[in-house]
Amino acid sequence: MKKIIYAILLLTITLSFGCNTNESNLSIRVKDTENAFTYDAVYPISKTEKLKDYIAQQLNNDLPMDQNIDTAINWVDGEKFSLKASKGVLSIQFDKRNSSVTGYVKIKKFTDGISDVLSAK
């Protein structure tokens, strides 16, 4: 009987540790082709508020990053990109064919800033 109790206790501790270690997982994928620039990030949910603040500061737009959003963003200089987000997931797509080099550089700086926010401790 004691072995069963110890096994259950060990299993509970192991599962609880495994669930909590996911808070440090960060995955960022950037795909830069001739026609498009794509930025995908899967990040700890605890970083959502910091990401929301950074995006609000950069875009002058307070997006609800803790909800499912799928929107097209128009910057002041006429550049456009697609932003999809939910808790712990962010995807940005930028079409290079219909944009200027300045817009491309701006989106690169923007996504580099996002990476900095998400990788900060």
C-alpha positions in Angstrom: 0.0 0.0 0.0 2.9 2.4 0.8 4.4 1.7 -2.6 1.2 2.8 -4.3 1.0 6.0 -2.3 4.7 6.8 -3.1 4.1 6.0 -6.8 1.1 8.4 -6.9 3.0 11.1 -5.1 6.0 10.7 -7.4 3.7 10.8 -10.5 2.0 14.0 -9.2 5.3 15.8 -8.5 6.6 14.8 -11.9 3.5 16.0 -13.8 3.4 19.2 -11.9 7.1 19.9 -12.7 6.6 19.0 -16.3 3.6 21.4 -16.7 5.5 24.3 -15.1 8.7 24.0 -17.2 6.7 25.0 -20.3 6.9 28.6 -19.1 10.4 29.0 -20.5 9.8 27.5 -24.0 10.3 30.0 -26.8 10.1 29.2 -30.5 10.7 31.9 -33.1 10.7 31.2 -36.8 11.6 33.7 -39.5 11.1 33.0 -43.2 12.5 35.7 -45.5 11.9 34.9 -49.2 12.0 37.1 -52.3 8.3 37.8 -52.1 7.4 37.6 -48.4 8.6 38.0 -44.9 7.0 35.8 -42.2 7.6 35.9 -38.5 6.1 33.2 -36.2 6.6 33.0 -32.5 5.3 30.6 -29.8 6.1 32.0 -26.4 5.3 31.7 -22.7 1.8 33.1 -22.0 3.4 35.1 -19.1 5.1 37.3 -21.7 1.8 38.3 -23.3 1.4 41.6 -21.4 5.0 42.7 -22.2 4.4 41.9 -25.8 1.1 43.8 -25.8 2.8 46.9 -24.4 5.6 46.7 -27.0 3.2 46.3 -29.9 1.0 49.1 -28.6 4.0 51.4 -28.3 5.3 50.6 -31.8 1.9 50.7 -33.7 0.1 53.3 -31.6 -2.7 50.7 -31.4 -3.8 48.7 -28.3 -4.4 45.2 -29.6 -6.0 42.5 -27.3 -3.1 40.0 -27.5 -4.8 37.8 -25.0 -7.7 37.1 -27.4 -7.7 35.6 -30.9 -7.0 38.4 -33.4 -6.5 38.3 -37.1 -6.1 41.8 -38.5 -4.4 43.8 -41.2 -2.2 46.6 -39.9 -1.7 49.9 -41.9 1.3 51.9 -40.8 1.4 55.7 -41.3 3.6 55.5 -44.4 1.1 53.2 -46.2 2.9 49.9 -45.5 0.6 46.9 -44.6 1.1 43.6 -42.9 -1.0 40.8 -41.5 -1.0 40.1 -37.7 -2.5 37.0 -36.1 -2.3 36.4 -32.4 -3.7 34.5 -29.5 -2.3 33.7 -26.0 1.3 32.4 -26.6 1.2 32.6 -30.4 2.1 35.4 -32.8 2.3 35.4 -36.6 3.2 38.4 -38.8 3.2 38.2 -42.6 4.5 41.0 -44.8 4.2 41.0 -48.6 7.4 42.4 -50.2 6.0 42.7 -53.7 3.6 45.5 -52.8 5.9 47.3 -50.4 8.9 49.5 -50.3 12.4 48.7 -49.0 11.8 51.2 -46.2 8.7 49.2 -45.2 10.7 46.0 -45.2 13.4 47.5 -43.0 10.7 48.8 -40.6 9.0 45.4 -40.3 12.4 43.7 -39.7 13.2 46.2 -36.9 9.7 45.7 -35.4 10.1 41.9 -35.4 13.6 42.1 -34.0 12.1 44.2 -31.1 9.5 41.5 -30.6 12.2 38.9 -30.4 14.0 41.0 -27.8 10.9 41.4 -25.7 10.1 37.6 -25.8 13.7 36.5 -25.1 14.2 38.9 -22.2 14.1 37.3 -18.7 
